[in-house]
Amino acid sequence: MTSFAKPAVALRRDRLSDQIAQDIERRILAGELSIGEALPSERDLMVHYGVGRPAVREALLWLNKKGLLAVSNGDRTRVTEPDPKELLDLLSGAAKMLVSRPHGVRLFQQTRAFVETSVARRAALLATPEQIAELEEILTASEVESNDLAAFALHDDAFHSHLMSIVQNPLVDALYHAVLELLEEQRRISLSHPIALAAAIKAHRAIFAAIKRRDPDRAEEEMAAHLSKVEETYWTVIK
């Protein structure tokens, strides 16, 4: 590869795999290696860096874990565009430990509120007539299923996910779904409250009305009120 035509940087003898990974990452970030470009073979990389196969493989696997390289058997390792979901998955272990405690639950509830209130505001500004019509269809379907908790939960997911799709930001979308997955227990408990479904439908209808009117301030306020009520219901039920 032309990107590896230059002399190799001098490497210290300690932690060779880390240094190889850092050099390849530097090349990617500097644009010397572009998305989709294949790296030299493992043998060529061994010669280039003057190291053994284990150091090269460990470096490539680490960069694969970071989402910078796609490593597969039988094919050349290639530079890949990081997937926002994969980036957030790297934090999943620590996040699950955090959300297992009341303080952690509150932090993720706040995070969800920060994301979704902003999304509701943007949706009021950006939604196309077709997207608004689709949102209303989802809302109507949830109202029809208002006596079926499992069915309503699916429509509830669809309502919030559709708002995310309007914003067209894959990182925000991935963050929202990661947080929602961590708050699944909170959501299940909140919806078990006798008045939860009726309250959620009313809130969704108010959010939708604000979006349809192209009123970003109102959409943000209604979403904030909705999520605040969900949080209040959760803490009431578990106490």
C-alpha positions as CSV (number, residue, x, y, z in Angstrom):
1,M,0.0,0.0,0.0
2,T,1.3,3.5,-0.8
3,S,0.4,4.7,2.7
4,F,3.1,2.4,4.1
5,A,5.8,3.3,1.5
6,K,7.4,5.7,4.0
7,P,10.0,4.3,6.5
8,A,8.5,2.9,9.6
9,V,8.6,5.0,12.8
10,A,11.1,3.8,15.3
11,L,9.4,1.6,17.9
12,R,10.4,1.0,21.5
13,R,10.7,-2.7,22.4
14,D,8.1,-2.5,25.1
15,R,4.4,-3.0,24.3
16,L,5.0,-3.3,20.6
17,S,1.3,-4.0,19.8
18,D,0.2,-0.8,21.4
19,Q,2.7,1.2,19.4
20,I,1.6,-0.5,16.2
21,A,-2.0,0.2,17.0
22,Q,-1.2,3.8,17.7
23,D,0.7,4.3,14.5
24,I,-2.1,2.7,12.4
25,E,-4.7,4.8,14.2
26,R,-2.7,7.9,13.6
27,R,-2.6,7.1,9.8
28,I,-6.4,6.6,9.8
29,L,-7.1,9.9,11.6
30,A,-4.6,11.8,9.4
31,G,-6.4,10.5,6.3
32,E,-3.4,8.4,5.1
33,L,-5.7,5.4,5.2
34,S,-9.2,6.0,4.0
35,I,-12.5,4.3,4.8
36,G,-12.7,0.9,3.0
37,E,-9.0,0.8,2.2
38,A,-7.3,-2.6,2.8
39,L,-4.2,-2.7,5.1
40,P,-1.1,-4.6,4.0
41,S,-1.1,-8.3,4.9
42,E,0.0,-9.4,8.3
43,R,3.3,-10.6,6.9
44,D,3.9,-7.2,5.2
45,L,3.1,-5.4,8.5
46,M,5.5,-7.7,10.4
47,V,8.2,-6.7,8.0
48,H,7.3,-3.0,8.0
49,Y,7.3,-2.8,11.8
50,G,10.0,-5.4,12.4
51,V,7.9,-7.4,14.8
52,G,6.4,-10.9,15.1
53,R,2.9,-12.0,14.1
54,P,1.5,-11.9,17.7
55,A,2.2,-8.1,18.0
56,V,0.6,-7.4,14.7
57,R,-2.5,-9.5,15.4
58,E,-3.0,-8.0,18.8
59,A,-2.8,-4.5,17.4
60,L,-5.3,-5.2,14.6
61,L,-7.7,-6.9,17.1
62,W,-7.5,-3.9,19.4
63,L,-8.3,-1.5,16.5
64,N,-11.1,-3.8,15.5
65,K,-12.5,-3.5,19.0
66,K,-12.3,0.3,18.8
67,G,-14.3,0.2,15.6
68,L,-11.5,1.5,13.3
69,L,-10.8,-1.8,11.5
70,A,-12.9,-4.6,10.1
71,V,-11.0,-7.9,10.7
72,S,-12.4,-11.1,9.1
73,N,-11.0,-14.5,8.2
74,G,-10.1,-15.0,4.6
75,D,-10.2,-11.3,3.7
76,R,-7.9,-8.4,4.1
77,T,-8.3,-6.1,7.1
78,R,-9.9,-2.9,6.1
79,V,-10.5,0.6,7.5
80,T,-14.1,1.0,8.6
81,E,-16.3,3.8,9.7
82,P,-17.0,3.5,13.4
83,D,-20.6,2.4,14.2
84,P,-22.1,4.6,17.0
85,K,-23.8,1.6,18.5
86,E,-20.5,-0.3,18.7
87,L,-18.8,2.7,20.3
88,L,-21.5,2.8,23.0
89,D,-21.4,-0.9,23.5
90,L,-17.8,-0.5,24.7
91,L,-19.4,1.3,27.8
92,S,-22.2,-1.2,28.4
93,G,-20.5,-3.2,31.2
94,A,-19.8,-0.1,33.3
95,A,-23.2,1.4,32.4
96,K,-25.0,-1.7,33.6
97,M,-23.2,-1.6,36.9
98,L,-24.1,2.1,37.3
99,V,-27.8,1.6,36.5
100,S,-28.0,-1.1,39.1
101,R,-28.0,1.6,41.8
102,P,-30.6,4.3,42.4
103,H,-28.2,7.1,41.8
104,G,-27.3,5.5,38.4
105,V,-30.9,5.2,37.5
106,R,-31.5,8.9,38.1
107,L,-28.4,9.8,36.0
108,F,-29.7,7.7,33.0
109,Q,-33.2,9.2,33.5
110,Q,-31.7,12.6,33.2
111,T,-29.7,11.6,30.2
112,R,-32.8,10.3,28.5
113,A,-34.6,13.6,29.3
114,F,-31.7,15.7,27.8
115,V,-31.8,13.7,24.6
116,E,-35.5,13.3,24.1
117,T,-36.5,16.9,24.9
118,S,-34.0,18.1,22.4
119,V,-35.2,15.6,19.8
120,A,-38.8,16.6,20.3
121,R,-37.8,20.2,19.7
122,R,-35.9,19.3,16.6
123,A,-38.7,17.1,15.3
124,A,-41.1,20.1,15.5
125,L,-38.7,22.0,13.2
126,L,-37.7,19.2,10.8
127,A,-40.5,16.7,10.5
128,T,-41.9,16.3,7.0
129,P,-45.7,16.0,6.4
130,E,-45.0,12.3,5.7
131,Q,-43.2,11.8,8.9
132,I,-45.9,13.6,10.9
133,A,-48.5,11.3,9.2
134,E,-46.5,8.2,10.2
135,L,-46.2,9.5,13.8
136,E,-49.9,9.9,13.9
137,E,-50.5,6.4,12.7
138,I,-48.3,5.0,15.4
139,L,-50.1,7.2,18.0
140,T,-53.5,6.0,16.8
141,A,-52.4,2.4,16.9
142,S,-51.2,2.8,20.5
143,E,-54.6,4.3,21.5
144,V,-56.3,1.3,20.0
145,E,-54.1,-1.1,22.1
146,S,-54.5,1.0,25.3
147,N,-55.7,-2.0,27.2
148,D,-52.9,-4.3,26.2
149,L,-49.7,-3.6,28.1
150,A,-47.4,-5.6,25.8
151,A,-48.9,-4.2,22.6
152,F,-48.8,-0.7,23.9
153,A,-45.2,-1.0,24.9
154,L,-44.3,-1.9,21.3
155,H,-46.2,1.2,20.0
156,D,-44.5,3.3,22.7
157,D,-41.1,2.2,21.4
158,A,-42.2,3.0,17.9
159,F,-43.4,6.5,18.8
160,H,-40.2,7.5,20.5
161,S,-38.0,5.8,17.9
162,H,-39.8,7.5,15.1
163,L,-39.0,10.9,16.7
164,M,-35.4,9.9,16.8
165,S,-35.4,9.0,13.1
166,I,-36.7,12.5,12.2
167,V,-33.5,14.0,13.6
168,Q,-31.3,11.8,11.4
169,N,-28.4,11.7,13.8
170,P,-27.1,8.1,14.1
171,L,-25.1,8.9,17.3
172,V,-28.1,10.4,19.0
173,D,-30.2,7.4,17.9
174,A,-27.6,5.0,19.3
175,L,-27.3,6.9,22.5
176,Y,-31.1,6.9,23.0
177,H,-31.5,3.2,22.4
178,A,-28.6,2.4,24.6
179,V,-30.1,4.4,27.5
180,L,-33.5,3.1,26.9
181,E,-32.2,-0.5,27.0
182,L,-30.6,0.3,30.4
183,L,-33.8,1.8,31.6
184,E,-35.9,-1.2,30.5
185,E,-36.7,-2.2,34.1
186,Q,-37.8,1.4,34.9
187,R,-40.0,1.4,31.9
188,R,-41.6,-1.9,32.7
189,I,-42.3,-0.9,36.3
190,S,-43.6,2.5,35.3
191,L,-46.1,1.1,32.8
192,S,-47.4,-1.3,35.4
193,H,-49.0,1.6,37.3
194,P,-52.8,1.6,36.8
195,I,-53.0,5.0,35.2
196,A,-49.7,4.8,33.3
197,L,-51.0,3.8,29.9
198,A,-53.7,6.5,29.9
199,A,-51.2,9.1,31.0
200,A,-48.6,8.1,28.4
201,I,-51.2,8.3,25.6
202,K,-52.3,11.7,26.7
203,A,-48.7,12.9,26.8
204,H,-47.9,11.4,23.4
205,R,-50.9,13.1,21.9
206,A,-49.8,16.5,23.4
207,I,-46.2,16.0,22.0
208,F,-47.6,15.1,18.6
209,A,-49.9,18.1,18.6
210,A,-47.0,20.5,19.3
211,I,-44.9,18.9,16.5
212,K,-47.7,19.1,14.1
213,R,-48.2,22.8,14.9
214,R,-44.4,23.3,14.4
215,D,-44.1,24.6,18.0
216,P,-40.6,23.5,19.2
217,D,-41.0,25.2,22.6
218,R,-44.2,23.4,23.3
219,A,-42.9,20.1,22.0
220,E,-39.9,20.3,24.3
221,E,-42.1,21.2,27.3
222,E,-44.5,18.4,26.7
223,M,-41.7,15.8,26.3
224,A,-40.1,17.1,29.5
225,A,-43.4,16.8,31.4
226,H,-44.0,13.3,30.0
227,L,-40.6,11.9,31.0
228,S,-40.8,13.6,34.4
229,K,-44.1,11.8,35.0
230,V,-42.6,8.5,34.0
231,E,-39.8,9.0,36.4
232,E,-42.2,10.1,39.2
233,T,-44.3,7.0,38.6
234,Y,-41.3,4.7,38.7
235,W,-40.1,6.0,42.1
236,T,-43.6,5.9,43.5
237,V,-44.1,2.2,42.5
238,I,-40.7,0.9,43.8
239,K,-41.2,2.7,47.1
